[in-house]
Amino acid sequence: MQWETLTSPDFAKAVETCQGVGIIPIGVIEAHASHLPLGTDMLTAHWVACRAAEQEPIIVFPTYPYGINHETAHLPGAW
């Protein structure tokens, strides 16, 4: 269950169904050469969390951008 797609009543039911278990996907925003988006790590973390939620009752919260890669900080869009 993705938090942002739930209504308030659905969220309350989801918390009960999941017994309070949730995942906050975390990923860095950084360059991945010129062929992949800057958010590749964030997108991957969210995808993996959503696949886990298909197998077990968990709430997937919005992805949190965290971290820095100094090696690619000089590239446009990286931080």
mmCIF file as gemmi writes it, N, C-alpha and C atoms, coordinates in Angstrom:
data_model
loop_
_atom_site.group_PDB
_atom_site.id
_atom_site.type_symbol
_atom_site.label_atom_id
_atom_site.label_alt_id
_atom_site.label_comp_id
_atom_site.label_asym_id
_atom_site.label_entity_id
_atom_site.label_seq_id
_atom_site.pdbx_PDB_ins_code
_atom_site.Cartn_x
_atom_site.Cartn_y
_atom_site.Cartn_z
_atom_site.occupancy
_atom_site.B_iso_or_equiv
_atom_site.pdbx_formal_charge
_atom_site.auth_seq_id
_atom_site.auth_asym_id
_atom_site.pdbx_PDB_model_num
ATOM 1 N N . MET Axp A 1 ? 0.832 -1.172 0 1 0 ? 1 A 1
ATOM 2 C CA . MET Axp A 1 ? 0 0 0 1 0 ? 1 A 1
ATOM 3 C C . MET Axp A 1 ? 0.882 1.242 0 1 0 ? 1 A 1
ATOM 4 N N . GLN Axp A 2 ? 0.643 2.116 -0.923 1 0 ? 2 A 1
ATOM 5 C CA . GLN Axp A 2 ? 1.411 3.35 -0.983 1 0 ? 2 A 1
ATOM 6 C C . GLN Axp A 2 ? 0.622 4.444 -0.262 1 0 ? 2 A 1
ATOM 7 N N . TRP Axp A 3 ? 1.273 5.051 0.711 1 0 ? 3 A 1
ATOM 8 C CA . TRP Axp A 3 ? 0.636 6.036 1.576 1 0 ? 3 A 1
ATOM 9 C C . TRP Axp A 3 ? -0.068 7.119 0.789 1 0 ? 3 A 1
ATOM 10 N N . GLU Axp A 4 ? 0.572 7.642 -0.243 1 0 ? 4 A 1
ATOM 11 C CA . GLU Axp A 4 ? 0.017 8.782 -0.965 1 0 ? 4 A 1
ATOM 12 C C . GLU Axp A 4 ? -1.25 8.442 -1.746 1 0 ? 4 A 1
ATOM 13 N N . THR Axp A 5 ? -1.532 7.157 -1.931 1 0 ? 5 A 1
ATOM 14 C CA . THR Axp A 5 ? -2.737 6.765 -2.667 1 0 ? 5 A 1
ATOM 15 C C . THR Axp A 5 ? -3.902 6.404 -1.744 1 0 ? 5 A 1
ATOM 16 N N . LEU Axp A 6 ? -3.669 6.42 -0.438 1 0 ? 6 A 1
ATOM 17 C CA . LEU Axp A 6 ? -4.711 6.057 0.521 1 0 ? 6 A 1
ATOM 18 C C . LEU Axp A 6 ? -5.521 7.272 0.951 1 0 ? 6 A 1
ATOM 19 N N . THR Axp A 7 ? -6.807 7.067 1.186 1 0 ? 7 A 1
ATOM 20 C CA . THR Axp A 7 ? -7.624 8.109 1.809 1 0 ? 7 A 1
ATOM 21 C C . THR Axp A 7 ? -7.371 8.058 3.314 1 0 ? 7 A 1
ATOM 22 N N . SER Axp A 8 ? -7.841 9.052 4.04 1 0 ? 8 A 1
ATOM 23 C CA . SER Axp A 8 ? -7.653 9.044 5.506 1 0 ? 8 A 1
ATOM 24 C C . SER Axp A 8 ? -8.266 7.808 6.151 1 0 ? 8 A 1
ATOM 25 N N . PRO Axp A 9 ? -9.528 7.453 5.826 1 0 ? 9 A 1
ATOM 26 C CA . PRO Axp A 9 ? -10.078 6.227 6.422 1 0 ? 9 A 1
ATOM 27 C C . PRO Axp A 9 ? -9.313 4.975 5.998 1 0 ? 9 A 1
ATOM 28 N N . ASP Axp A 10 ? -8.875 4.946 4.724 1 0 ? 10 A 1
ATOM 29 C CA . ASP Axp A 10 ? -8.102 3.791 4.254 1 0 ? 10 A 1
ATOM 30 C C . ASP Axp A 10 ? -6.764 3.685 4.975 1 0 ? 10 A 1
ATOM 31 N N . PHE Axp A 11 ? -6.158 4.838 5.282 1 0 ? 11 A 1
ATOM 32 C CA . PHE Axp A 11 ? -4.883 4.825 5.992 1 0 ? 11 A 1
ATOM 33 C C . PHE Axp A 11 ? -5.055 4.201 7.381 1 0 ? 11 A 1
ATOM 34 N N . ALA Axp A 12 ? -6.116 4.582 8.087 1 0 ? 12 A 1
ATOM 35 C CA . ALA Axp A 12 ? -6.371 4.02 9.42 1 0 ? 12 A 1
ATOM 36 C C . ALA Axp A 12 ? -6.531 2.505 9.344 1 0 ? 12 A 1
ATOM 37 N N . LYS Axp A 13 ? -7.243 2.028 8.327 1 0 ? 13 A 1
ATOM 38 C CA . LYS Axp A 13 ? -7.417 0.581 8.141 1 0 ? 13 A 1
ATOM 39 C C . LYS Axp A 13 ? -6.083 -0.084 7.787 1 0 ? 13 A 1
ATOM 40 N N . ALA Axp A 14 ? -5.289 0.603 6.959 1 0 ? 14 A 1
ATOM 41 C CA . ALA Axp A 14 ? -3.997 0.048 6.541 1 0 ? 14 A 1
ATOM 42 C C . ALA Axp A 14 ? -3.061 -0.118 7.73 1 0 ? 14 A 1
ATOM 43 N N . VAL Axp A 15 ? -3.059 0.839 8.643 1 0 ? 15 A 1
ATOM 44 C CA . VAL Axp A 15 ? -2.209 0.741 9.835 1 0 ? 15 A 1
ATOM 45 C C . VAL Axp A 15 ? -2.583 -0.496 10.64 1 0 ? 15 A 1
ATOM 46 N N . GLU Axp A 16 ? -3.877 -0.757 10.757 1 0 ? 16 A 1
ATOM 47 C CA . GLU Axp A 16 ? -4.323 -1.964 11.465 1 0 ? 16 A 1
ATOM 48 C C . GLU Axp A 16 ? -3.916 -3.225 10.705 1 0 ? 16 A 1
ATOM 49 N N . THR Axp A 17 ? -4.155 -3.218 9.402 1 0 ? 17 A 1
ATOM 50 C CA . THR Axp A 17 ? -3.817 -4.381 8.575 1 0 ? 17 A 1
ATOM 51 C C . THR Axp A 17 ? -2.33 -4.686 8.623 1 0 ? 17 A 1
ATOM 52 N N . CYS Axp A 18 ? -1.515 -3.637 8.588 1 0 ? 18 A 1
ATOM 53 C CA . CYS Axp A 18 ? -0.055 -3.792 8.573 1 0 ? 18 A 1
ATOM 54 C C . CYS Axp A 18 ? 0.536 -3.927 9.967 1 0 ? 18 A 1
ATOM 55 N N . GLN Axp A 19 ? -0.31 -3.844 10.972 1 0 ? 19 A 1
ATOM 56 C CA . GLN Axp A 19 ? 0.142 -3.894 12.371 1 0 ? 19 A 1
ATOM 57 C C . GLN Axp A 19 ? 1.218 -2.845 12.632 1 0 ? 19 A 1
ATOM 58 N N . GLY Axp A 20 ? 1.044 -1.675 11.995 1 0 ? 20 A 1
ATOM 59 C CA . GLY Axp A 20 ? 1.955 -0.566 12.215 1 0 ? 20 A 1
ATOM 60 C C . GLY Axp A 20 ? 3.275 -0.639 11.468 1 0 ? 20 A 1
ATOM 61 N N . VAL Axp A 21 ? 3.409 -1.603 10.559 1 0 ? 21 A 1
ATOM 62 C CA . VAL Axp A 21 ? 4.674 -1.762 9.836 1 0 ? 21 A 1
ATOM 63 C C . VAL Axp A 21 ? 4.662 -0.91 8.56 1 0 ? 21 A 1
ATOM 64 N N . GLY Axp A 22 ? 5.716 -0.139 8.383 1 0 ? 22 A 1
ATOM 65 C CA . GLY Axp A 22 ? 5.848 0.68 7.188 1 0 ? 22 A 1
ATOM 66 C C . GLY Axp A 22 ? 7.301 0.741 6.753 1 0 ? 22 A 1
ATOM 67 N N . ILE Axp A 23 ? 7.493 1.164 5.519 1 0 ? 23 A 1
ATOM 68 C CA . ILE Axp A 23 ? 8.841 1.303 4.952 1 0 ? 23 A 1
ATOM 69 C C . ILE Axp A 23 ? 8.995 2.719 4.434 1 0 ? 23 A 1
ATOM 70 N N . ILE Axp A 24 ? 10.121 3.338 4.752 1 0 ? 24 A 1
ATOM 71 C CA . ILE Axp A 24 ? 10.491 4.615 4.153 1 0 ? 24 A 1
ATOM 72 C C . ILE Axp A 24 ? 11.668 4.318 3.22 1 0 ? 24 A 1
ATOM 73 N N . PRO Axp A 25 ? 11.42 4.262 1.911 1 0 ? 25 A 1
ATOM 74 C CA . PRO Axp A 25 ? 12.527 4.031 0.986 1 0 ? 25 A 1
ATOM 75 C C . PRO Axp A 25 ? 13.494 5.222 1.018 1 0 ? 25 A 1
ATOM 76 N N . ILE Axp A 26 ? 14.763 4.952 0.99 1 0 ? 26 A 1
ATOM 77 C CA . ILE Axp A 26 ? 15.788 6.002 1.05 1 0 ? 26 A 1
ATOM 78 C C . ILE Axp A 26 ? 16.747 5.812 -0.123 1 0 ? 26 A 1
ATOM 79 N N . GLY Axp A 27 ? 17.059 6.91 -0.794 1 0 ? 27 A 1
ATOM 80 C CA . GLY Axp A 27 ? 18.001 6.828 -1.897 1 0 ? 27 A 1
ATOM 81 C C . GLY Axp A 27 ? 18.639 8.176 -2.163 1 0 ? 27 A 1
ATOM 82 N N . VAL Axp A 28 ? 19.825 8.151 -2.717 1 0 ? 28 A 1
ATOM 83 C CA . VAL Axp A 28 ? 20.563 9.366 -3.023 1 0 ? 28 A 1
ATOM 84 C C . VAL Axp A 28 ? 20.178 9.855 -4.424 1 0 ? 28 A 1
ATOM 85 N N . ILE Axp A 29 ? 20.278 11.162 -4.623 1 0 ? 29 A 1
ATOM 86 C CA . ILE Axp A 29 ? 20.117 11.743 -5.955 1 0 ? 29 A 1
ATOM 87 C C . ILE Axp A 29 ? 21.527 12.036 -6.457 1 0 ? 29 A 1
ATOM 88 N N . GLU Axp A 30 ? 21.905 11.354 -7.52 1 0 ? 30 A 1
ATOM 89 C CA . GLU Axp A 30 ? 23.258 11.518 -8.044 1 0 ? 30 A 1
ATOM 90 C C . GLU Axp A 30 ? 23.283 11.115 -9.507 1 0 ? 30 A 1
ATOM 91 N N . ALA Axp A 31 ? 24.312 11.531 -10.179 1 0 ? 31 A 1
ATOM 92 C CA . ALA Axp A 31 ? 24.457 11.189 -11.589 1 0 ? 31 A 1
ATOM 93 C C . ALA Axp A 31 ? 24.8 9.707 -11.747 1 0 ? 31 A 1
ATOM 94 N N . HIS Axp A 32 ? 24.209 9.108 -12.753 1 0 ? 32 A 1
ATOM 95 C CA . HIS Axp A 32 ? 24.487 7.717 -13.125 1 0 ? 32 A 1
ATOM 96 C C . HIS Axp A 32 ? 24.822 7.702 -14.608 1 0 ? 32 A 1
ATOM 97 N N . ALA Axp A 33 ? 25.944 8.31 -14.925 1 0 ? 33 A 1
ATOM 98 C CA . ALA Axp A 33 ? 26.351 8.498 -16.327 1 0 ? 33 A 1
ATOM 99 C C . ALA Axp A 33 ? 25.296 9.363 -17.022 1 0 ? 33 A 1
ATOM 100 N N . SER Axp A 34 ? 25.238 9.31 -18.325 1 0 ? 34 A 1
ATOM 101 C CA . SER Axp A 34 ? 24.302 10.174 -19.035 1 0 ? 34 A 1
ATOM 102 C C . SER Axp A 34 ? 23.04 9.449 -19.488 1 0 ? 34 A 1
ATOM 103 N N . HIS Axp A 35 ? 22.933 8.163 -19.192 1 0 ? 35 A 1
ATOM 104 C CA . HIS Axp A 35 ? 21.803 7.392 -19.692 1 0 ? 35 A 1
ATOM 105 C C . HIS Axp A 35 ? 20.746 7.058 -18.64 1 0 ? 35 A 1
ATOM 106 N N . LEU Axp A 36 ? 21.003 7.365 -17.376 1 0 ? 36 A 1
ATOM 107 C CA . LEU Axp A 36 ? 20.037 7.059 -16.318 1 0 ? 36 A 1
ATOM 108 C C . LEU Axp A 36 ? 19.627 8.338 -15.597 1 0 ? 36 A 1
ATOM 109 N N . PRO Axp A 37 ? 18.407 8.376 -15.054 1 0 ? 37 A 1
ATOM 110 C CA . PRO Axp A 37 ? 17.967 9.577 -14.344 1 0 ? 37 A 1
ATOM 111 C C . PRO Axp A 37 ? 18.734 9.783 -13.035 1 0 ? 37 A 1
ATOM 112 N N . LEU Axp A 38 ? 18.774 11.026 -12.585 1 0 ? 38 A 1
ATOM 113 C CA . LEU Axp A 38 ? 19.462 11.359 -11.335 1 0 ? 38 A 1
ATOM 114 C C . LEU Axp A 38 ? 18.847 10.627 -10.146 1 0 ? 38 A 1
ATOM 115 N N . GLY Axp A 39 ? 17.566 10.339 -10.211 1 0 ? 39 A 1
ATOM 116 C CA . GLY Axp A 39 ? 16.875 9.68 -9.104 1 0 ? 39 A 1
ATOM 117 C C . GLY Axp A 39 ? 16.87 8.167 -9.173 1 0 ? 39 A 1
ATOM 118 N N . THR Axp A 40 ? 17.785 7.574 -9.916 1 0 ? 40 A 1
ATOM 119 C CA . THR Axp A 40 ? 17.801 6.115 -10.077 1 0 ? 40 A 1
ATOM 120 C C . THR Axp A 40 ? 17.775 5.382 -8.74 1 0 ? 40 A 1
ATOM 121 N N . ASP Axp A 41 ? 18.596 5.806 -7.785 1 0 ? 41 A 1
ATOM 122 C CA . ASP Axp A 41 ? 18.636 5.116 -6.488 1 0 ? 41 A 1
ATOM 123 C C . ASP Axp A 41 ? 17.31 5.271 -5.74 1 0 ? 41 A 1
ATOM 124 N N . MET Axp A 42 ? 16.724 6.468 -5.811 1 0 ? 42 A 1
ATOM 125 C CA . MET Axp A 42 ? 15.433 6.687 -5.158 1 0 ? 42 A 1
ATOM 126 C C . MET Axp A 42 ? 14.338 5.862 -5.827 1 0 ? 42 A 1
ATOM 127 N N . LEU Axp A 43 ? 14.327 5.85 -7.145 1 0 ? 43 A 1
ATOM 128 C CA . LEU Axp A 43 ? 13.322 5.085 -7.881 1 0 ? 43 A 1
ATOM 129 C C . LEU Axp A 43 ? 13.442 3.596 -7.592 1 0 ? 43 A 1
ATOM 130 N N . THR Axp A 44 ? 14.675 3.112 -7.52 1 0 ? 44 A 1
ATOM 131 C CA . THR Axp A 44 ? 14.907 1.695 -7.23 1 0 ? 44 A 1
ATOM 132 C C . THR Axp A 44 ? 14.452 1.34 -5.819 1 0 ? 44 A 1
ATOM 133 N N . ALA Axp A 45 ? 14.78 2.187 -4.853 1 0 ? 45 A 1
ATOM 134 C CA . ALA Axp A 45 ? 14.367 1.937 -3.461 1 0 ? 45 A 1
ATOM 135 C C . ALA Axp A 45 ? 12.846 1.885 -3.351 1 0 ? 45 A 1
ATOM 136 N N . HIS Axp A 46 ? 12.16 2.791 -4.035 1 0 ? 46 A 1
ATOM 137 C CA . HIS Axp A 46 ? 10.695 2.805 -3.993 1 0 ? 46 A 1
ATOM 138 C C . HIS Axp A 46 ? 10.124 1.567 -4.68 1 0 ? 46 A 1
ATOM 139 N N . TRP Axp A 47 ? 10.695 1.177 -5.798 1 0 ? 47 A 1
ATOM 140 C CA . TRP Axp A 47 ? 10.236 -0.008 -6.515 1 0 ? 47 A 1
ATOM 141 C C . TRP Axp A 47 ? 10.378 -1.261 -5.652 1 0 ? 47 A 1
ATOM 142 N N . VAL Axp A 48 ? 11.53 -1.408 -5.004 1 0 ? 48 A 1
ATOM 143 C CA . VAL Axp A 48 ? 11.767 -2.587 -4.158 1 0 ? 48 A 1
ATOM 144 C C . VAL Axp A 48 ? 10.778 -2.599 -2.989 1 0 ? 48 A 1
ATOM 145 N N . ALA Axp A 49 ? 10.536 -1.452 -2.382 1 0 ? 49 A 1
ATOM 146 C CA . ALA Axp A 49 ? 9.58 -1.38 -1.264 1 0 ? 49 A 1
ATOM 147 C C . ALA Axp A 49 ? 8.174 -1.762 -1.731 1 0 ? 49 A 1
ATOM 148 N N . CYS Axp A 50 ? 7.785 -1.3 -2.904 1 0 ? 50 A 1
ATOM 149 C CA . CYS Axp A 50 ? 6.459 -1.638 -3.439 1 0 ? 50 A 1
ATOM 150 C C . CYS Axp A 50 ? 6.34 -3.121 -3.745 1 0 ? 50 A 1
ATOM 151 N N . ARG Axp A 51 ? 7.419 -3.732 -4.24 1 0 ? 51 A 1
ATOM 152 C CA . ARG Axp A 51 ? 7.386 -5.177 -4.49 1 0 ? 51 A 1
ATOM 153 C C . ARG Axp A 51 ? 7.254 -5.937 -3.164 1 0 ? 51 A 1
ATOM 154 N N . ALA Axp A 52 ? 7.931 -5.478 -2.123 1 0 ? 52 A 1
ATOM 155 C CA . ALA Axp A 52 ? 7.809 -6.115 -0.808 1 0 ? 52 A 1
ATOM 156 C C . ALA Axp A 52 ? 6.379 -5.999 -0.291 1 0 ? 52 A 1
ATOM 157 N N . ALA Axp A 53 ? 5.757 -4.839 -0.543 1 0 ? 53 A 1
ATOM 158 C CA . ALA Axp A 53 ? 4.377 -4.616 -0.085 1 0 ? 53 A 1
ATOM 159 C C . ALA Axp A 53 ? 3.374 -5.498 -0.823 1 0 ? 53 A 1
ATOM 160 N N . GLU Axp A 54 ? 3.757 -6.027 -1.964 1 0 ? 54 A 1
ATOM 161 C CA . GLU Axp A 54 ? 2.896 -6.982 -2.673 1 0 ? 54 A 1
ATOM 162 C C . GLU Axp A 54 ? 2.91 -8.344 -1.991 1 0 ? 54 A 1
ATOM 163 N N . GLN Axp A 55 ? 3.971 -8.621 -1.225 1 0 ? 55 A 1
ATOM 164 C CA . GLN Axp A 55 ? 4.114 -9.925 -0.582 1 0 ? 55 A 1
ATOM 165 C C . GLN Axp A 55 ? 3.716 -9.914 0.886 1 0 ? 55 A 1
ATOM 166 N N . GLU Axp A 56 ? 3.878 -8.776 1.533 1 0 ? 56 A 1
ATOM 167 C CA . GLU Axp A 56 ? 3.555 -8.641 2.957 1 0 ? 56 A 1
ATOM 168 C C . GLU Axp A 56 ? 2.758 -7.354 3.155 1 0 ? 56 A 1
ATOM 169 N N . PRO Axp A 57 ? 1.87 -7.322 4.123 1 0 ? 57 A 1
ATOM 170 C CA . PRO Axp A 57 ? 1.115 -6.092 4.366 1 0 ? 57 A 1
ATOM 171 C C . PRO Axp A 57 ? 1.991 -5.014 5.014 1 0 ? 57 A 1
ATOM 172 N N . ILE Axp A 58 ? 2.39 -4.048 4.226 1 0 ? 58 A 1
ATOM 173 C CA . ILE Axp A 58 ? 3.197 -2.925 4.709 1 0 ? 58 A 1
ATOM 174 C C . ILE Axp A 58 ? 2.742 -1.654 4 1 0 ? 58 A 1
ATOM 175 N N . ILE Axp A 59 ? 2.93 -0.536 4.674 1 0 ? 59 A 1
ATOM 176 C CA . ILE Axp A 59 ? 2.668 0.764 4.063 1 0 ? 59 A 1
ATOM 177 C C . ILE Axp A 59 ? 3.992 1.294 3.539 1 0 ? 59 A 1
ATOM 178 N N . VAL Axp A 60 ? 4.005 1.68 2.277 1 0 ? 60 A 1
ATOM 179 C CA . VAL Axp A 60 ? 5.196 2.269 1.675 1 0 ? 60 A 1
ATOM 180 C C . VAL Axp A 60 ? 5.02 3.787 1.704 1 0 ? 60 A 1
ATOM 181 N N . PHE Axp A 61 ? 5.884 4.453 2.432 1 0 ? 61 A 1
ATOM 182 C CA . PHE Axp A 61 ? 5.835 5.902 2.53 1 0 ? 61 A 1
ATOM 183 C C . PHE Axp A 61 ? 6.623 6.525 1.385 1 0 ? 61 A 1
ATOM 184 N N . PRO Axp A 62 ? 6.46 7.834 1.145 1 0 ? 62 A 1
ATOM 185 C CA . PRO Axp A 62 ? 7.217 8.48 0.063 1 0 ? 62 A 1
ATOM 186 C C . PRO Axp A 62 ? 8.725 8.34 0.27 1 0 ? 62 A 1
ATOM 187 N N . THR Axp A 63 ? 9.424 8.272 -0.821 1 0 ? 63 A 1
ATOM 188 C CA . THR Axp A 63 ? 10.873 8.094 -0.79 1 0 ? 63 A 1
ATOM 189 C C . THR Axp A 63 ? 11.557 9.337 -0.236 1 0 ? 63 A 1
ATOM 190 N N . TYR Axp A 64 ? 12.549 9.104 0.595 1 0 ? 64 A 1
ATOM 191 C CA . TYR Axp A 64 ? 13.302 10.179 1.222 1 0 ? 64 A 1
ATOM 192 C C . TYR Axp A 64 ? 14.673 10.293 0.561 1 0 ? 64 A 1
ATOM 193 N N . PRO Axp A 65 ? 14.978 11.466 -0.012 1 0 ? 65 A 1
ATOM 194 C CA . PRO Axp A 65 ? 16.305 11.619 -0.611 1 0 ? 65 A 1
ATOM 195 C C . PRO Axp A 65 ? 17.354 11.851 0.473 1 0 ? 65 A 1
ATOM 196 N N . TYR Axp A 66 ? 18.375 11.03 0.505 1 0 ? 66 A 1
ATOM 197 C CA . TYR Axp A 66 ? 19.391 11.153 1.545 1 0 ? 66 A 1
ATOM 198 C C . TYR Axp A 66 ? 20.737 10.722 0.988 1 0 ? 66 A 1
ATOM 199 N N . GLY Axp A 67 ? 21.761 11.453 1.344 1 0 ? 67 A 1
ATOM 200 C CA . GLY Axp A 67 ? 23.112 11.078 0.972 1 0 ? 67 A 1
ATOM 201 C C . GLY Axp A 67 ? 23.699 12.035 -0.045 1 0 ? 67 A 1
ATOM 202 N N . ILE Axp A 68 ? 24.976 11.912 -0.226 1 0 ? 68 A 1
ATOM 203 C CA . ILE Axp A 68 ? 25.685 12.717 -1.214 1 0 ? 68 A 1
ATOM 204 C C . ILE Axp A 68 ? 26.852 11.903 -1.744 1 0 ? 68 A 1
ATOM 205 N N . ASN Axp A 69 ? 27.09 12.062 -3.01 1 0 ? 69 A 1
ATOM 206 C CA . ASN Axp A 69 ? 28.211 11.385 -3.64 1 0 ? 69 A 1
ATOM 207 C C . ASN Axp A 69 ? 29.144 12.474 -4.155 1 0 ? 69 A 1
ATOM 208 N N . HIS Axp A 70 ? 30.238 12.676 -3.495 1 0 ? 70 A 1
ATOM 209 C CA . HIS Axp A 70 ? 31.175 13.733 -3.863 1 0 ? 70 A 1
ATOM 210 C C . HIS Axp A 70 ? 31.829 13.49 -5.223 1 0 ? 70 A 1
ATOM 211 N N . GLU Axp A 71 ? 31.905 12.223 -5.627 1 0 ? 71 A 1
ATOM 212 C CA . GLU Axp A 71 ? 32.558 11.914 -6.892 1 0 ? 71 A 1
ATOM 213 C C . GLU Axp A 71 ? 31.786 12.419 -8.101 1 0 ? 71 A 1
ATOM 214 N N . THR Axp A 72 ? 30.462 12.567 -7.96 1 0 ? 72 A 1
ATOM 215 C CA . THR Axp A 72 ? 29.66 13.039 -9.096 1 0 ? 72 A 1
ATOM 216 C C . THR Axp A 72 ? 29.06 14.417 -8.841 1 0 ? 72 A 1
ATOM 217 N N . ALA Axp A 73 ? 29.445 15.065 -7.756 1 0 ? 73 A 1
ATOM 218 C CA . ALA Axp A 73 ? 28.844 16.361 -7.394 1 0 ? 73 A 1
ATOM 219 C C . ALA Axp A 73 ? 29.123 17.448 -8.428 1 0 ? 73 A 1
ATOM 220 N N . HIS Axp A 74 ? 30.141 17.279 -9.227 1 0 ? 74 A 1
ATOM 221 C CA . HIS Axp A 74 ? 30.467 18.278 -10.237 1 0 ? 74 A 1
ATOM 222 C C . HIS Axp A 74 ? 29.585 18.184 -11.481 1 0 ? 74 A 1
ATOM 223 N N . LEU Axp A 75 ? 28.801 17.134 -11.591 1 0 ? 75 A 1
ATOM 224 C CA . LEU Axp A 75 ? 27.953 16.952 -12.769 1 0 ? 75 A 1
ATOM 225 C C . LEU Axp A 75 ? 26.629 17.697 -12.611 1 0 ? 75 A 1
ATOM 226 N N . PRO Axp A 76 ? 26.049 18.193 -13.689 1 0 ? 76 A 1
ATOM 227 C CA . PRO Axp A 76 ? 24.789 18.933 -13.61 1 0 ? 76 A 1
ATOM 228 C C . PRO Axp A 76 ? 23.671 18.127 -12.962 1 0 ? 76 A 1
ATOM 229 N N . GLY Axp A 77 ? 22.982 18.741 -12.023 1 0 ? 77 A 1
ATOM 230 C CA . GLY Axp A 77 ? 21.845 18.115 -11.371 1 0 ? 77 A 1
ATOM 231 C C . GLY Axp A 77 ? 22.184 17.267 -10.166 1 0 ? 77 A 1
ATOM 232 N N . ALA Axp A 78 ? 23.423 16.917 -9.966 1 0 ? 78 A 1
ATOM 233 C CA . ALA Axp A 78 ? 23.817 16.1 -8.807 1 0 ? 78 A 1
ATOM 234 C C . ALA Axp A 78 ? 24.033 17.009 -7.608 1 0 ? 78 A 1
ATOM 235 N N . TRP Axp A 79 ? 23.855 16.45 -6.399 1 0 ? 79 A 1
ATOM 236 C CA . TRP Axp A 79 ? 24.109 17.234 -5.191 1 0 ? 79 A 1
ATOM 237 C C . TRP Axp A 79 ? 24.747 16.421 -4.12 1 0 ? 79 A 1
